[in-house]
Amino acid sequence: MVRLLSILFGIIISISSFAQDRTTDLMPVPQSVKSTGTHFYVTKAFTIGIIGNPGERVYKEATRALRRLDNRMGFFFEQGIIAAADNNKSASLLIEVSRPAELNLYEDESYKLFSDEKQVKIIANTDLGAIRGLETLQQLLSTDNDGYYFPGVEISDAPRFPWRGLLLDITLHWMPMDVVLRTLDGMAAVKMNVLHLHLTEDQMFGIESKVYPRLHEVGAEGNYFTQEDIKRIIAYADQRGIRVVPEFDVPGHCTSWLKAYPELASVKRDYELQRYYGVFDPSLDVTKDYTYVFLDSLFTEMAALFPDEYFHIGGDENTGVDWGLNPDIKAYMEKKGMKTYRELETEFMQRLLPILQKNKKKMMGWDEILRPGVPHDIMIQSWRGTKSLVEAAKNGYTGLLSTGYYIDLIQPTDFHYLVDPVPANTDLTPEQQKFIVGGEATMWTEHVTPETVDSRIWPRTAAIAERLWSASTVTDVDDMYRRLDYISLLLEGLGSTHIRNKGVLMRRLANSYDTKALEVLVDVIEPLKIYERNPGDTMYTVFSPYTKIADVATPDQKVAREFRKDVSAYCISKNDLLKDNILEHLYLWKNNHVKFMELVKKSPVLAEAAGLSENLAKIANTGIEAIGYMNNNASPPTGWKSKGMDITAQAKEQGGRCDLQVVTAIEELIQAVGE
């Protein structure tokens, strides 16, 4: 009853304040925001005008922005496709652009946004800046009793880092066109500007080659992007101000290449596409001239397809085992005076560089390519730790950070949010810091399908986007989570399936429309993190079902996170409102197990989570007991704490490749009894 009254009081306050002003909900946080207290109300007569020297890109994005706004408000705006003739300086939204941008690393993305009761204005040096300003405007749309409005603001904004990327692997599990396009829409919404497409792996060669067609005919098993598909992706990204960087991983991770063209291999054997995940030994024979003729032809073909100045050649996780099995390679190394396989890799990179340079490309690779003798005209992508990024910057190499941004590892949003490419305690000089151009989230797809990939990308990647755009001082985790809820809804409105597919998967698992008992459990579990879900890389293959409870469960569950926070606060304050909220959850969890087991009878696939459900009920009961003792200032029976900790220890065991996320909170309650 107390909680109900509190909720009702909050609703009354919300209604009386009559406004849902979004000025403080922006993500990424702009560099400067000033509220003026005015409102620009949106009506059916809302129009957009564009002046200056804008270029074609901004007309398309302004048209898309207008349709997005109308889809949210339902006004049936009269203005259709925006073109050069729409240059009315009195338009509701006036966009002024000085020049069309060149889509490259250091292009200007700054903008200024002004709104008052008469008009909204976006002023930018380039169309990229105007596009970023349009995304801010989408987030600013607010409501009150009089309707929709843009709050009066003065915003001056520009990104902190020029490279704000997302790697999307399309090979470990095939990610078709619709996944790529909706990912680009989400990226644009949070001002990310580089899509890194990982196109080749041991499991698949995911792009059409007309020069070497067996690569996709044999190495893709029907799932690959045609060159026309790639052109569509690039055009779609370009309109949104996003660059597309391809990755062709060599000399390792290339089993799909060797199945198609075994003459490239270091070891003569029959090659089949890899069905498991992990690091494997097959590699290109980099001592053969034929290998470089092949790569020259292939990379020249692909360089013409991808307009971006950067071309990623991978260079990671080559074991050297197959090189060691080839007497000719060993003899080559001896002749050259090479003592390690790393020296041979360095020569490989040196021989690749002229191929890319003649195609006007800059080489980019994982941090393994950072070795003595490698030319400085390359980009280092740091994934094994920040040490390599710092080393690269100190030695004059351009680099970007992916360590800490591996979103496939199911780590919480605040972990990613507080990873900074240039932290406050860096020992890099200001000049050295300039070599660090940003960061890139990585969506490896071993354990996702097109149905679940969005739930791993969003909304956490929005927090990474903020880290790479906003000032380094924007680090309030609680405020980040508050704003993330709003951004998550906007992302769903753009087509992301990260919210709605959860219901689809639960109905399938439950074999029923009634999924409440499953939902209660899913709200407090998460898939095993880091690489624990697939121990030894032997549990899952490319054909394994990714429709189980570990796939329904998502990273950083809000119910569990807020429960932990409430418990910590209650143990300090003994606040009655917190207590009632905690008990509401605990009784729900205690009583849910019986209902969950009824679901298991209908759908045996859920049996793997029965232990999780039972343990949740047990720790919930222990939590109820703990609050009872605390509330009555009573001492528990002898041995109660020890028994309670035994129960929580058991509850930490995984089930269905998931674990409970509220166990530590129950432990905190147990320890607080008697204090």
N, C-alpha and C positions, 0 to 999 in steps of 0.2 A: 504493500500500500504506500509506504514512504517513497519507494522508487517511482511508483505510478504518479504520485503527487508531484515529484520532482520533474518528471518528464512533462506533465501537463503544465507546470509552471514555466518550463523552458519554451513550450509551444506558445504560451500566452505572451512571453517576452518577445519571441520571434515575430509574432503577428503584430504586436504593438510597435515594434521597431520598423515594420512594414517594408524593409529593404533587404535584398540579398545582394549586397555590393561585392563585386568580385575583384576589387582593386588589390586586395592582399592575397589573392589566391593564385597568382601567376606562377607558372613554372615553365622554363627557368625564370628565376627572379631577375628583372632587368637591372641594369647598372644604376639607374636613377629613376625613382617614381615619386611624383608629387601629386597629391589629390587637391583638387580645386573646389570641391563641394558642389559643383554643378552636375546636371544630368542632360544627356542628349537622348531624347526619347525616339525610338524607332517606330515608324508607321509604314503603312502600305506604300507610301510615296518614296521610300528610301531608295537612293540611287548612288552610284559610284562614278566619279569622274577621274580621269587620269591626264596629267599634263607633264610637260617637259620632253625628255627624250627617252622614253621608257623601254622600247623594244617589245617584241612579241610575247615574251615569257610572262610579263606582269599582267598583260591583258587576260591571258588564260587563267592565271591564278586569281585575279580579281573576279572573274566570272565564277570560278569555283567557290570562292569565298562568299559571293552573293547567294549562290544556291545553298551553301551550307547554312548560312544564317536564316534563309527562308525556310529550310527544312526544320529548323529548330523553333521558329516562331509561327510558321504557317500563314504568312501575310499575303501570299500570292503576289510577290513583287512584280511590277510591270516590266522592269528592265530585264532584257534577256542576255544575249552574248555581248560582252563589253568589247568595244573596238576603238580605233583611233578617233572616231567621231564623238565618242563619249568624253569630251574634254571640258565639260561644264564646270567652271570654277566654283559654282554655287551648289554643287552636288552635296548630298548628305555626307558622303565620305569622299574626300579629295586626296588623291595620291599624286605626289610630285616626285619624279625620278629624273636624275641628271643624265644617266647613261645606262645602257644595258651592260650587264656584267660579263666578264669572261669567267667561266666556271673553273677556277683553279685554287690552289691552296691558300694564297694570301689575298684573295679578293675581298673587297670591302663589303661587310654585311651589316653595317651600322644603320640605324634609323632613329627618327624622332616621331613620337605620336602625341598629338594634342587633341583634346576634345573638350567642348563646352556645350552650352545649351543650343548653340546655333549650328555647329558643324564638327565633324571629326576629320583630322588631317594626319596623313602619314607622309613624311618627307625623308627621302633617302638619296644618297649619292648613286646607288645602283639599284637595279631591279631586285637583286638578292635581298638588300636591306628592306625594300618595300614588302617583299614576301614574308620576311621574318616579322615585320610589323603587322601584317594581316593576321598572322597566327596569334600574336599578342591580343589583337582586337577580338578574335574569336573567344579567347579566354576571358575577356573583360565583360562580355555580354551579361547583364545583370537584370534583376526584376524587382518590382515593388508593386503596390496595389494599383498603380497607374499603368503597369505594363512593362515592356522591355526597354532597357536603356543602356547606353554606354556611360559609365561614370566619368566625370570631369577629371582629366589627368594631364600631366606633363611628363612624358617618358623620354629619356635619352638612353639608348641602349646599343651595345656592341658586344660581341663574344670575347671571352677571355682567351680562348684557344681557337686557332683556325681549323683544326682537324677534330671533328666530333663525330666519330664513326660507329657503325655497327657491322660486325661480320655476320653474315648469314651463310651458313654451310648448307649447300643443297645436295650433298652427296652421301652422307652417312645415313640419312633418310631423305628421300626425294622430296623437295619443296617446290611445288608447281607454281605457275604464274600467279594465281590469286594470292598465294602467301607472300610473294615478293612485292606485289603491288600494294597490298594492305599494309605491309611493313613499311614501305616507303611513305604512305600516308601518315602512319604513326610517327615516323622519324621527322617528317616535316612539321608536324604539330608541336614537337618539342625542340625544334630548331637544330636537329642533327643534319649533317651535310655530307657524309660519306657512307655509301653502301659498299662494303667489301664483300664481294661474292667469291666464296670458296668453291671452285668449280670442278676440281679433280681430287680423287682419293684412291685408296686401295679398293674401295667398294664400287666406285663409279667414275666415269668420265662424263661430266654432265653438260657438255656443250658440243654443238655440231662443228666438225671440221670438214671443209670441202677439199682441203689439201691432203689430209690423212683421214678419210671417212671411216676407216675401221675403228678409230678411237671411240666414236660414239655408236657405231653399229655393233661393235663387239663389247665395248667397255661400258655401255649404259643400259643394256637390256630394255630399251624402249623409253626410258626416262631421261630426257635431256632437253636443253633449250636449243632450238634452231637459231640460226643467226638472225632471222627475222624476229624471233622472240627477244633476243638480246637487244636489238635495235628498239623494240617497243619498251623494254625496261629502261633503257638509257634515256629515251625521249620522255617517259613518264617521270623519271627521276629529275631530269634536266628542268622540266617545267616547275618542279618544286624546289629547285636550287640545290639538288643533291648530286654529287659526283658518284660515279660507279667505277670501282677499282676491281679488276679481275685478279684471281690468284690461280696459278698453275703450279702445283707443288712438285718440286724436283730438288734433289735427285732421288729422295725417298718418297714414301707414300704414293707409289706409282704402279701398283699391281695392275690397275685397269689399263694403263698404257702398255704394259708388258704382255698382257693377254692379247691385245690387238697387234702389237709389233714386238714379238719376243726377241728380235735381233738387237733391240736396245738393252737387253738385260745383261747384268753382270754375271749371272749364272744361267747356264742352259738347262731349262726344266719346263714342264708344262705349267702354265699359269692360269689360275682361275680367279674370278673376282672374290675378294675376301668377304666372308659372311659374318665374321666376328669384328670386334672393335679393338683398337689398341695400336701398338707399334710393331711393325713387321720388317723383315729383313730385305725383301726385294728392293733393288735400286738400279738406276741407270748405270751403264758402263760409261763413265765419264772420261775414259782414256781413248775411246774410239772417235775418230774424226766423224764417222757416220752419225754419231749422237748429236754433234753440233750442227751438222747439215740438217738433220731432222728438226732440231729445236729452232734453228734459224728460220726454216720454212714455216713451222707452226706458229712461232711467236710473231713473225712478220704478218701472218694471216690474222692473228688475234689482235695485234697492235692496231691494225687498220680498223678493226671492229669496235674497239673501245677507245673513245677519244681522250680519256683522262691521261694526264702526264705520267702517272705512276702505274707500274706493272709489277705485281707481287709474284715472286718466284718461290715462295715457301722457304725451303732450305732447312727445315726442322726435322729432328728425330730420325736422321739417317744413322742406322746402327753400325754400318761398316762391315757387318758380318759377311754379306755376300761379296763385298770387295775382297775380304780376306780369303774367300774360297776360290778366287780366280787367280791362277798363277800369272797370267798375263798382266793383270792389274798390279800384282805384287812386284813383278819385274819392272813395270813402268815406274812405280814409286821408287824402287831402288836406283834405277837409272837417273831419276830426277833428284835423288838425295832426300826423298821425303820419308820421314820417320813415323808419321801418324796419318791416319785417315783425314784428320782435320786439315792437314796441309793440302791433301788432294781436293777436298771440298773448296778450299780457298782458291785453288787454281781453277776449279770449275766455275766459281762465281766470276773470276776475272775473265774467263773466256765467254761467259754469258753477257757480260756488261756491254761489249761492243755491238752485240746483236740487238740489244735494247736501245742503245744509243743511236744506231743508224735508223731506228724506227721512232726516234725522238721521244723515247721513254726513259723514265728514271726507275732504277731498280729498287724494289722494296722487298724485305724479307724478314723472317722471324729472327730473334736475337742470336741464334746460332751462327748467322752469317757475319757477325761482328768479330773479325779476326785480324791480326796484323797482316798488312799487305792488301787489304780490301780498300778500293778507292773510296774517297769521301762522298762521292756523288751518289749515295744510296740512302734509303730510309730504313731505320731499324725499328721493328715492332717488338717491344719487350713483353714477353709472356712468362718467363721463368723467374722473374723478380725485378725489383727496381734497380738492382745493382747494375745490370747491363744498360739500363736507360741512362743512369748517371755516368757510367763509363763512356757511353757513346757521346753524350753531351760534352764531357770534359775533353774528348778527343776530336771534337768538331763534326760529329755525325748527327744528322737530323734524326729524331726519334719520336715515338709515341708510345703511350702506356696501355697495355692490356692486362697486366697483372692487377688483380683486384676487381676486374670487370668481367670475369668469366660467369656470365649469367646462367649458363647451363649447370653450374655447380650448386644451385638451390640455396645460395647464401642470402641472408636477409638484406633488405634494401639499405638499412643504415650502414652495413658493412661496406657496400659499394660506394655509398654516398660520401663516406669519410676518407676514401682513397683519393689522393690528389696527385696529379702528375708532377707538380712542383710544390711539395709540402712546405709549410712555414719554416721548418727546421732544416731545409736543404743547405748543403754546403756549396752549392753551385753559385758561381758569380752571376750577376745580372746578364752578362754577355753569354755565358754558358747556358743559362736558362732559356734563352731564345731558341736554342736548338731543339727544345722539347715543344712540339707543335700541338700536343693534345693527347687524346686517348681514343680507345675503341672498345666497346663492349663486344663480347664474342658469343655467338649463339651456335655452338656445336650441336649437331642433331643426332648423336648416338641414341638418345633416349626420349626423343620427341617425334611426333608425326605432324602432318599439316593440321590435324585436329587439336593438338595440344601445344604447338610451338608458341602461339600467341601468349599463353599463360605463363611461359617461361621468359618471354621478352618483356611483356607489359604487366603491370605498370612500372616495374623496377627500373627499366632502362630510362624512364623519364627522369629519375633521380640522378643517374649517371650523366644524362644530357645537361642537367642543371649544373653538375660539378664542372663540366667542361665549358659551359657558357658563362655562368654567373661569377661574381667576385669570390675570391678565396675565403672571404669572411662569412659567406652565407653557409652556415653549418648547423643551424638549429634543427635537430633531428625531429623533435615533436612537431614543429611547424612544417617540416618537409612531409611527414606522414599526413598531416591535416590537408595539405594542398594536393597530395598524391591521390586522395580519394576523389577529388573533383576532376583531376586530370584523367583518372582512370575512366570515368564516365564519358568524357569527351572523346577518348580514344575508342571506346566502344561505339560511339556515335559515328566514327569514321570507318567502322567496319571490322575493328579488331574483335576476335572471338574469345578473348581471355576471360570474360565474365560469363557469357551465355553458354559456351560449350561445356562449362562445368555441370550445368543442369542436364545437358544432353548425355554426358558420360555417366552421370549418376542414375538417370532413368534406365540406361542400358545395363549398368551393373546391377541395379536393384530388380531389373525385370518387372518394373512397376512404375506407375505414375507417382506413387507415394514413396518419396525418398527422404522423408524427414529424419528418420533414425540414422540413415547414412550421412545426411548432411551434418547432423550434430557431431558425428565422429570426425568427418572430413575437416570440419572447422578447426580442429585442434591437433591435426597431424600434418606432417610434411614429409615428402620423399627424402630418403637418406641423402646426405649432402656429400659434396666433394666427389670422390670416386667410389663411395661405399655401396652404391646401388648395384654395381656390377663388379664384384670382387674378382680380381684376376682376369678380367675381361672375358670370362667364360660362361656367364649366365645367360647373356642375351646375344641374339644374332639379328641380322637385318630383317628376319622373318618373324621375330618374336611379337606377341601381342602387346601393344602399348595402349591398352584400354582397361587397365586394372586400377586398383585403388591408388597406387602410387602415381598414376597418371591423372586421376581426378584431383588428388591433393596438390596444392600449389605452394610455391615458396612464400615465406613470410606471412603466415595466416594471421589476419587481423584480430579475430576473436581471441586466439591464444596470446598474441602479443599484448593486447590491451588487458587481458586477464592477469598476465604476469605483472604488468605495470600497476594495476589496481591492488594486487596483493602486496607488492612492495610498499605502496603508499599506506595501505591499511595497517600493516605491521608497525608502522611508525605512528600513525595518527589515531588508530582505532575509530575512524569515522564511521558513523552508522550508515550513511548512504553507500559508502564503499562496501561495507559489510553486507548490506542487502543485495547489492549487485553481484558480489562474489557468491553469496549463497544461492542466488537465482541460477547461476551457472552450475554450481556444484550439485544441486538437486536435479537439474536437467541431465547432467552427465551420469549421476548415480542411477537414475531411473531409465536411462536410454538403452542399457545393455539388453534387457529383456526384449525390447522392441527391435533392436538390431538383430538379435538371434532369430526373430521371426522372419526378417528379411533374408537371412542366410538360408532358411528352409526353402524359400522361393528361388534363390539365386546362389547356388553353392560356391560360385566364384568368390563370394565375399567371405568365405570361411577363413581365408588367410588373414583376415583382419579381426577375427573373433577375439584373439588374445589382446589386441589393442583395446577393443571395446570393453572387455572384462577388466583390464587394468585401469581403464579410465573410470569405471564405476567404483573400483576399490579405492583409488586415490581420492576420488570425489568424496566418498564416505569418510575417509581419513581427514580430509579438509574440513568437512562439516563438524566432525568431532573437535578438531583443533579450534575452530571459531567458537564452538560452544564453551570450551575451557577458557578461552581468552575473554569471551563476553561475560562470563560469570566469575572471572578472576579465580578460577578453580585449578587445582593441581591435577594432572592426569594420573591414572594408576601407574604403579611401578612397571617399567618396561614398555609403556605405551609409545614413547618416542622411538625407542629402538625398533619396535614392531612396525611403526609407521615408516621409518626409514628403510626397513626391509621391503615394505610394500612398494615404496617409490623406486627402490633399486630394481625390483622386478619389472616395474612399469617402464623402465628405460630400454627394455628389450624391444627390438624391432619386430614388426609384423607386416607382411605384405610389402616389404622394402620401404616401410615408413616408420616414423617414431612419433611418440606423443610430445607435444610442445608445451604442456602445462605441468610437467613433473617437477621442475625446479621451483615453481610457485608453491606447490603443495609442500615441498621440503622447507621452503621459507616459512610457511604457516606452522609446520611442526616445530621448527626451531624457535619460533616466536612464542610458543606456549610456555607460560611461567615467567616470561620476561616482563 
